[in-house]
Amino acid sequence: MAHDVFISHSAKDRTIANTICAALEKAHIRCWIAPRDVQPGRSFAGEITRALQNCKALVLIFSANANSSDQVLREVQLAVSNHLHIVQFRTEEVVPSDDFAYFLGTPHWLDALTPPLERHIQTLIASIQALVGVAPEVPTVTEAPEADTKAAASSTDLAPLLAEHVRALTTPSEQEREIPLQLWLSFPHAFVAGYGSVVEAKIESNSATPLQQVELMLESNGLVDNVHTSCRQVGQGNSVYFCLEVTPLTAGHFVLRCNVKGAQEDQNYAFRGAVPITINAAPENASIALNLADIQCVRGAGENTGQEFGAVKISNLLPAGSVRTLNDLLNVTFPQSFGRVPLELDYEVSRRDVARSRPAISLSIPKKFLACTQIGTKLKLEPIDPVGHVPALHLVARDEFKLGRSRQDADFLTWFWPRSVENDDRTRRLSKLHVIAGQRGGKLILRDAGSANRATFEGHSLFETQNDAIDQRGTLILSHEYQLDVTPFDSTLEGQLRIANERLWVDSTAQGPAARRGCVRFMPLNSEIALYTALWLFTDATCGASKMNPLVIPELAEVEARFHYYRQNFWIEDLAGGSAVILDEHKLVPGEITPLVNGARLRLRDTTFRVAVEP
């Protein structure tokens, strides 16, 4: 994909480079910046050469670091060779070296020597728009949201490359709950791609009652596998220590997600947090000359991922010359230093309702529904005279699940909600089709759909031809702004769905085992849900008020019902009993399962939905 500008900068000026990149892309100026846009598996030099050949201008972030960088000089030389406009954005009062002076004889230049930086960036944006022909006006949204305009609080810009993993998925009342434990991590070794390492963990109890069946899981796209450990109980005021073996997979910046589950009295709970980490590339030679300043142990964290973890560099701990080989690097042991991981409540549910989510020994179809069948791949449940704000529910059982702002093309609407002038403007920066999720060989993947302003998953750029696996929970960011928590859920069934009187059901359509089980939930982190909740369904998904469910419906019990996709039909099963699940005046009881067909009316507690099934 062609870009408007190439951002040339020293690696030591990465923070300001990312800030400028985000501002330009918000103004619809397509940017190429390393290392974000270097496709995996391709040479760095080749990617830079191709990018410069397809750009219209080069923005040079000129500083003392850039002035001494051979790589930046080569990029400027290539820009001159390709007859690009060169805009010099000077952040320091530096006299260009003789080599730079040769190439920068008559560039467009801007000084950004005095604060605030934002004012100079706005000047840069206007200059680039004039050079490359990008209009300053924002195009209108063709699919305008259909609800009344409401005032909304202003929102701040968000970092484009680091997902906000500690944004709440809980209601305000749940956020105020006192967390009964603390999680501390220590990193005794540097992470090197392809070589095993360890993470030390400590869980402290600050609860008056014991914590039982405590489980800790660490997961990251930068690790070969998730790691898991557990203990039977943590008493009041006590601590437990763990040493977890991990294997870094690939070099780069990643997020280490921390999930803690357990039980307290009659409640099950889950908490989550995150820490940024750096995985270093393994040096190729047996004897190496390392720049210790470039090898980090733990990345400095932002305000939303725990300030307790500051930037830790090997150069601060070891004298120069002490690491000369790969073995030296792997054998370095740092002093034990635990940092606290800020945790938040992910979900809470009573043990009774967890038990309800287990499948009944025998399910059966009520007699009046044995003649009902409706083959399809998308289930729409539209509320009829809803009590309060109840969004529609869309369950999509297709091979692909599409996200974007087009009501016609997208399965999940990525609108900033509620409506306001500011939110409408932010929505316009998203593409009609922005990201597509799909299945490849039983694995779930994400890819860019050719969007104008790109997307990242776990801080890594998505490409049209390069897939990123959804093998664990993560954060998807569209256009550096719209954030989604992406959570795969395993099936809650043991084996295939079994219905005792299935042979009496009218539909004889055969269906083999599903390639993938469970479902995937997409939940906005910095916006309310617009118009409807959409779920990517493979086999089954529970619904209820607890956020342990893929479908969260506050009006229901903690775990109320379960949706199924079986033999190309959508079904619903009652779990809680009572009068919460009623289909066409039939009150379901636990153990009953019914197919859903066009025109049926499904009542969930106080809301009645009209059923529609699409092919």
N, C-alpha and C positions, 0 to 999 in steps of 0.2 A: 504494500500500500504506500502511495506517495505521501510525503510529509511536506509541510510548509517550511519548517525551520529545523536546523540541526543545532543542538545546544552543545557547544564545546566548552569544557571546563576541566579543571584539575580535580582529581578524586578527593583532594583535601577541601574542596569547595562544594562538596556534594549537597550540603544542606541548602545553600542559597540557590544552587542549580535546580533542585527539586521544587523549591518555592517558586522560582521563575517559570518552570515548566508547568506547574499547576495553574498559575495565573494566566499563562498564554492559552492553555487548553480550555480554560473556562471561557476565554474570549473566542473560542472556536478556531484557534490557530493550532494546526496539527504539528506536534513536536516529535522529534527523534532524539532520544537521550540514552546514553549508556550508563549503567549496564541494563536498564529496564527493557530496551528494545532489541537487545542482542538475542536472537533466537537460539535456544539450546541446541548444541551439537554443531554449530557453525563457528567458523573462525572469527575472532574479534576484528582483525584487520579487514577481512572481506566484508563483514557486515557494515563497518564504518564507511568503506569505499562505496558500497552500493547505496547506503543511505545518503551520502553526499551527492551522488549522481542523480538522486531523485528528489532533492530538496531545492527550494528557491532561495533560501538565505541561510546564513550561519550567524548565530548569536554567540559571540565570544565573551564569556565571563572572565574579564581580565583582572588579574590580581598578581601578587608576588608569586603565588604558587603556580599560576598559569604561565607566568613569564619564565619560569625555570623548568617547564614541563616539555619534554621532547614530543610526547604524544599530542599535546595541544598544538604545538608548532606544526606537526605533520598534518593535523586536521585543517589548520588554516591554509597550509600549502595546497592541499587537495581542493579546498573551497575556491582558492584563486584559480587553480587549473580548470575547475568546472564552471568558472565565471559566475559564482554566487555573490549576492550581496553579502557584505560582512558588516554586522552591527556590533561595535565594540561597547560592551557594558562594563565600564570600569568601576570596580568596587574598592580599589585602593589607589593612592597616588603613587604610581610606579612608572618609571621610565622604561619603555620597551627595549628589550635587548636588540642588538644589531640584526639578528635573524628575524625577529618579529617586525622590526621597523621596516625591513625590506618588503614584507608582505602587507603591512598595514599603512601604506603610504597615504591612501585616500579613502579610508573606510567611513561608513556612517558610524558616528560615535555618540555615546551618551555617558555622562558622569553620574555615578551613584555614590558619591563620596560622603554626602551628608544625610543623616536620617530625616524623615522616615524612608525606609527602603520602598514601601508600598507606592509612594508618590512617583518614584523613579520607574518602578515596574509599569505603572499606568502609562507613562510616557513611552516606555519601550513597546508596550502593546500597540499604541497608536502608530508608532513608527513602523512596526512589522506589518500592521494591517495595510498601511499605505504601500509598503514595498511589495508584498506578495498578493495584494488584491483581495484580502479577506474583509468583507463588509462588517462594520461594527454592529449593525442591527442584528438582533437575534431572530431567527425564523420562528414563525408561529407554529403552534401545535395543531395538527389537523384533527386529532381526536381529542377535542377539549373535554375535560371532565364535566360530568353532567350534574354535579351537586351544586348547591348554592355556595357562593363565595363566602368564606369566613376569615376573620383575622387570625393570623398565626404569629407566634413569637419568632423573632429573627434568630437565625442559626449561624454558627460560625463555620469557617472553612475547615476542612479535615485533611489530615496528611494523606497524600495520594498513594503511598506505597506500603503503609503499615496498617493492617486491619485493626479496628477497635474491638478487641476480643473481650473486653470487660464492660461493654455496653449492656445495660440490663435487658433481660428477656422477661422480667417479672413486673408485677404491678407495684405501684408505690408502697402499698401496705406490706408487701412481701419484702421490699427493699429495706424497710425499717426494722425488719426482724434481726435480732442480735445473732451473729454467726457464732456457733458454739465451739469453733476450733480455729486454729491458725496453722497455715502451711508455710514452711521455710525450706528453701533450697540452697544448696552449695554446689559449686562446680570446681572440683579439684584438679581438672585437667582441661587443656584446650581441646576443642572439638576439631578433628581433622577428618575430612571426607574419606570414607572407606575403612576407618580404623576405630575399633571399639573404645568406648570411654565409659565413665560412670557419672551419675548424678546422685548426690546425697540429699535425702529429704527428711524432714522432721515435722511431725504433726503434734500439736499441743492442744489439749482440751482446756477450755475455759468455761465449761458447763457444769452445773450443779449435779447433773445426772450422767452416768457413763455413756460414752459413745460406743455403739456396738456395730460389728460387721463393717468396719471401716475399710474402704477400698480407695486406692490411689492409682490413677492412670495418667501417664504422660504421653502426649502424642504431638507429632509435628510432621509436616510434609518433608522436613529435612532429615528425618530418621528412617531407617530401613523398616522398622516395625514399631508399633506402640508398645510401651512397657507397662506392666501392671503388677501391683503388690497389694497385700491386704493384711489386716490383723483382726483378731477376734474382738478386742475391747480396748478402749483408752479411758482410764479413770479420770476423775476430776483433778485438775492441776497436774496431770501426768503427761509425759511425752513418749512417742515411739519414733525410732530411727529406722530408716531404710537406706539401702545402697542399691540403686537400680543400674543395671548394665544397659547401655544404649549403643547403637551403631549409627553414626552420622552417614547419610547417604550421599549428599552432594554439597558442594561449596555454595555459600551464599548467606543471606540474612533470612532468618525464619522466626516463627513464633512457636514457642513451646507452650502448649495448652495443658493445663493442670485440672483434672477432674477428681473431686473427692465425693464419694458416696458413703452412706451409712444409715444407721437407724438410732433413734432416740425415743425411749418409751414406746408409744404406738405409732410413731411417724417414721417414714422413710424420707430421706432428703438427698439432694445433690447440690454441690457448690462447684463453681468453676472460676478460674483465673488464668492469667497468661504472663509469660516473660519472653522478651525478645532475646534471641541467641544468634551467634555468628558461628558458622561452620567454615573452617579454613580449608583451602585446597592443599592436597598433599604435594610437597615439592617433588619434582621429577628426578633429581639427581641424588645420589647417596650422600655426597658432600655438598652442602649448600651454604650460601651466605644470605641469611635471613635478615630482613628489616623488621626488627622486633616491634617497631611502632605500628606496623601494619597487621600484626597478628593479635586478634582480640580473643579474650576468654568469654566475656559476656557483654553483649551490647548494652549501651545505656538505654534506659527505658523512658518512654514519654509519660505524660501526666496521666494517661488512661491505662497504662500497663504496669504501674507500680514504680514509684520513685525510689523505693528501697534498693533497687538494683541500679547502681551507677555504672558508668562505663569503666570496665576493668581491662587494662592492656598488659600483655606480658612484659612490655618494656618498663612498666612501673614496678615489676616484681623481680626482674632478672637483670644482671649486669650484661653489658654488651659483650658479645663473643662467647657467651655461655651456651648458646644453641647454634650448632654448626651442621647438624645432620637431622634427618627425619626422626631417627631414634631419640636424639636429644629432645626434640620437640614433644614426642609422645610420652617421654618419661618425666617431663616436668610436672611437679606436684606443687600446687599452690596452697598457701595456708588456708585452713578451714574458715570459711566466712559465709554464714547463712544470711540470706536476704529473704524478707517476708513477701509472699505472693498475695496481693489483695484478692480476696475471694468475694463472690456474690452468690446469692441464692439462685440456683438454676431452676429447681422445682422442688415441691414438697407434696407428699401424698401419704395417706394413711395406709398401714399394712393391709387393712381390710380391702381397700380399693385396689391395691396391687394384686391381691389374690383374685379379685373379680376379673382382672384383665386376662387371667389365664383362661384358655378355651374350655368350654364345657366338654364333658366326656362324650356326649352325643348331642348333635344339633339336628333339628328337623324343620321342615318347611310346613307352616300351617296349611291346612287343607285348602282354604280359600285362595292361596297363592300358588298352588301347584300348576295352574295354567298360565301363570305370568312369566313372560320372558321378554327381554329387550337387549339385543346385542348392541354394543357400542364401545367407544373408547374414551368418552368424556361424560361425566355426570355433573349436571348443574342443579343445585338446590337454591331456588330463589325464594326469599322470605315473603310471605303474604301477610300484610298488616303487622309488621314486626313490633314487638314490645321493646322500646329502647333501640339502641344502635346495634343491629345484628346484620353483619355483612352476609352476602351470598356465599355459598360454598361450591368450589369447582374441584372435582377430583379427576385428574388426567391420567389415563392408563395407556399412553402411547410411548413409542420408542424414544421420542424426543419431547423435551419440555422447554418452551421458549419464554424468554423474559425480555420485556421491552415496554414502550409506552403506547403501542398500537393495540387498540381493543380488538381489531380484526385479526391480527397476526400473533399476538402474545398470549401465552397461557397465564402468565403472572404479570399484572400491570405494575410497572415501576413508576408510579406517579408519586410525587411528594404531596402528602395529604395531612391535614385538610387543605382545601383550596384557599389560596391567597395570591396576591400579585407576586410576591417573592417566590412562593412555592411553584407557581405556574412557570415562572422564569427558569427555575432550577429544573423543572420537568422537561423543558424544551431542549436542554443540553443532553438529554438521553436519547438514544436512537429508537426508532420504531421497533426494530429487533436488535437487541444489544448483545445478548448471550444465549447460547443454546446448550442445554444439557442433553446428554444422550447415553446410550448403552453401546459398548464395544466389547464383544467377547465376555459378557457377564460383568464387566466393570462399568462404573459410572464415570463420565467425563464431562468437562466443561470446555467450551471453545467460544471465541469471539465470533459474532455474527456479521463482521464487517462494519462495526460501529465507528462513528466519527471520533469519539473521545475515549475509546479503549475501555478495558476493564481489567481488574486484578483479582486474583483469588489467593488468599494468604500472602499478599504482598508481591505475587508474581504475575507478570503481564500475561494475559490470554491472547492467543493468536488464532487466526482462522484455520491454519493448518497444523497447529501444535496443540494437542489436547492436554488438559490438566485433570488428574484423577480426583474424584470425590470419594476418597476412601475413608474419610473421617470428617468430623465437624470443622467448619472453617467459615471465614468471612469473605463474601464476594462484594467488591466495590465497583460500581458502574460510573464511568465518567468522573472518577475521583471524588464522587459525592454520595451517590445513593448506596447505602450499605444494607446488606442482607446476611443474616445468619443462615448458613446452609447446613442442615443436620440430617444425615442418613439415619433411619430407624430400622432396626432389624424386625423381622416378623415376630409376632407374639404367639404364633402357632408352632406346635411341634409337628413337623412334617406337613403334608398337604391337608387342605380343608376336607373334612369328612362330614357328610350329611346322611343321616340314617335312611331317609326316605327319598333319596335323590333319584332313584330309578322311577319314581312316580311323577317326577317333574317333566313337563311337556318338552323341554328343550333337550335334544339329544346331541348337541354340538360337542365334539370331542375337543379336549385341550390337554396338551402335555404340560409337564412341570414348568413353572415360570423360570426364566433365565436369572432373574433377580427377585429376591423376596423383600418384603417390607415396603418402605416408602421413603421419600425425601421431603422434608419441610423447608420452605423458604419463608423467612420471617424478617420484615424490615427492622432495622435497628435505629434509624434516625428519621423515621416517618411512620405515620399511622397506615394501616392497611386501606387501600383505595378500592371501594366498591365490593370486592369479594376476596375471600381467602382461597388460595389455590394450592393444591397438594399433588405431588407426583406419586402416583400409587402403582405399586407392582402387584402385591397380593393382599395386604391388610393394613389397617391403621385404626387405632383407638381414638376416641374423642371424649372430651370432658374438660372440666375447669382447670385441672392440674396441667402444668407445663411439661409434665412427663409424656403427655399425649402429642402425637403429630398434629392433630386437629384440636386447637384450644378454643373452647366455647364456654365463656364464663358462666352462662346461665345454667349449665348442667352440673351434675355431681362430679366429684373428682375424676372418676372414670365411669362413663355412662354407657357407651355403646362402641361397636366396632364395625367399620366398613370393610367390605371384601371386594376383590375383583377376581371372579372365578368363572371359568367357561364363558368368557367374553361378556359376562353380565356383572352389574353392580349389585351388591347385597348389603343388608344391614342386620346386625345381631345385637340383641339387648344384653347388657351385662349387669346393670344395677337393679333391675326389677322396678316395681312401683308403677307409676303412670307417666314416665318421662318419654318413652318411645312408643309412638302410636302411628301406624301406617294404615291409611284409609279406614279409620275408625276401629282398627284392630290393635288392641293393646298387647305389645310383645312382652314376653316373660323370658327370663334367662333360659337359654337352651333353644330358643326359636331364632330362625334366620329366614329372611324374606328377600326375594329379588325386587329391584326397583325399576319401575317402568314409566314411560311417558305419561304425564297427567296425574300420576299418583300424588297424594298429599302425605307428607311425612312431618309429624309433629315431634319436636325435641323440646321437652319441658314446655315453655310458654310460647315458642315460636313454631309456626307452621310453614313448611317449605313446599313449593311446587316442584315436582321432579321432572327433569328433562334429560334425556340421554341422546348424545350425538354420536354419529358413526365414527 
